[in-house]
Amino acid sequence: MLKISVIGTGYVGLITGVGFALKGHEVVCIDNNKEKVEMINNKQPPIFEEGLQEAMNKVVLSKLSASSDLRKAVLDSDVSFICVGTPCSEEGKCDLTAVESVSKEIAFALKEKKAFHVVVVKSTVVPSTTEKVVLPLLEGNSGKKLGEFGLCMNPETLREGFALQDFLNPDRVILGLKHDETKKVMEKVYENFSSPKFFCGFSEAEMIKYASNSLLATKISFINEVGNICKKLGIDTYTVSKGVGLDKRISPFFLNAGLGFGGSCFPKDVSALISKGKELGVKTLLLDSVMEVNELQPKVFLDLIKSKTELKGKKVGVLGLAFKGGTDDIRESRSIPVIKMLLDEQAVILAHDPKAEENMKKEFPEISYADSAQQTIDSSEIILILTDWNEFSSLDFKDKLVFDARNILKNKPVNYEGLSW
Ligand SMILES: NC(=O)c1ccc[n+]([C@@H]2O[C@H](COP(=O)([O-])OP(=O)(O)OC[C@H]3O[C@@H](n4cnc5c(N)ncnc54)[C@H](O)[C@@H]3O)[C@@H](O)[C@H]2O)c1
């Protein structure tokens, strides 16, 4: 078993740390947010993720600890995973500020270290970043050449809401690396994972992540466009998706028509790939459209609502604020543009989400929040379902007018409108 340091303990870093600890490694999680560090050491998950509390109860103190001392963590471990955020800059580019700063700090520690150490980039970074940004920072600030330390690009493919399960049983482990010694260490890191290991170069590993996310986002925008046509024709899009998904070449996944994709990955990763393409003089017609369809979808939903009812002064119950069910993450949630448009229409909003209310209160302090979904329904004139939380699927909507943007209801209420079905 190895000693692993995980730098950046957000959604990916914490799951990575807990996941490796469950697999038997000794892990230290590093974050510059002291509050998070304290919470982790007290076995309190700073984020909501199914099964995380139980897993932390098992591994914190025995196999996992948290700290803000990056230097010590690198000196005391065999491998360091970089898991800091790579948000979208104003121009849609991949913002590498945190990756650069952490790479430098790791390099300073490497300078002091005699033993072989492998640095792994797990953050999603645009192709050529590991080779052209991370490597020069590591070499330049450690005084060592690649080979004297190891470098690997290992993108993460977990889905929030299923994060631990995905981390522990990924479809494949992508490992972009150059040297045999690094390969041996990474094989040891992943020795208790039965998933296939796919070895390639740094930039191929980076591009596999972008191509995968962009293809999944494309499927969503594709089915949303098909769904918008189906709606006008009175065709049930979900029956169409089922029929299409039976084709093995297509697969049934990511063909759920609805409000579009949000979250911390798809929007920013597709934007970053578009931006890289433009920088290289490559036209990105398809990816531009994927984003355009996604931006349009909340507007299509609002137009549907407005075609059935007045919004000014209406009590509107919003069910779902997280970007999808199973998480408290509201980054790029499609609920945000919908709420903005409802406010422009002067609707009176009462919102509820099982886990994401506290995060959304920071974004929209001016709207009201309910303690339960049923209270939201009872106190509102019309109901909008914006997130696919399981617990919304069998509520009693009475005779309220329901606009569903996620198609999750087991029984359709009497007054029901699906977004694109
Ligand atoms: N969230 C996902 O579902 C997901 C899935 C796959 C890949 N990714 C990628 O993984 C990366 C991390 O995403 P995330 O959602 O976990 O981000 P996040 O914002 O939740 O977490 C980043 C963490 O890094 C910490 N941090 C920032 N700068 C630091 C520094 N200098 N030193 C120490 N800690 C620092 C922050 O405090 C934060 O806790 C991104 O590149 C993202 O694209 C995310």
The ligand as an ORCA input file, in Angstrom:
! r2SCAN-3c Opt
* xyz 0 1
  N     -17.067     17.795     -9.652
  C     -17.075     16.811    -10.525
  O     -18.076     16.106    -10.718
  C     -15.842     16.520    -11.349
  C     -15.759     15.306    -12.056
  C     -14.610     15.034    -12.791
  C     -13.585     15.960    -12.844
  N     -13.709     17.140    -12.158
  C     -12.569     18.071    -12.192
  O     -11.860     17.948    -10.957
  C     -11.324     19.218    -10.561
  C     -11.830     19.588     -9.180
  O     -13.229     19.766     -9.251
  P     -14.129     19.902     -7.954
  O     -15.534     19.907     -8.387
  O     -13.668     18.932     -6.926
  O     -13.697     21.385     -7.484
  P     -13.989     22.088     -6.084
  O     -14.047     23.534     -6.356
  O     -15.146     21.409     -5.409
  O     -12.697     21.724     -5.209
  C     -11.452     22.326     -5.358
  C     -10.776     22.366     -3.985
  O      -9.440     22.810     -4.141
  C      -9.112     23.663     -3.051
  N      -7.976     24.515     -3.435
  C      -7.952     25.516     -4.361
  N      -6.714     26.038     -4.455
  C      -5.936     25.357     -3.564
  C      -4.568     25.441     -3.188
  N      -3.752     26.349     -3.747
  N      -4.112     24.576     -2.262
  C      -4.927     23.681     -1.680
  N      -6.249     23.543     -1.998
  C      -6.725     24.386     -2.934
  C     -10.407     24.423     -2.784
  O     -10.454     24.979     -1.486
  C     -11.443     23.315     -2.996
  O     -11.722     22.634     -1.799
  C     -11.735     20.203    -11.660
  O     -10.710     20.300    -12.591
  C     -12.949     19.534    -12.282
  O     -13.140     19.921    -13.620
  C     -14.794     17.431    -11.407
*
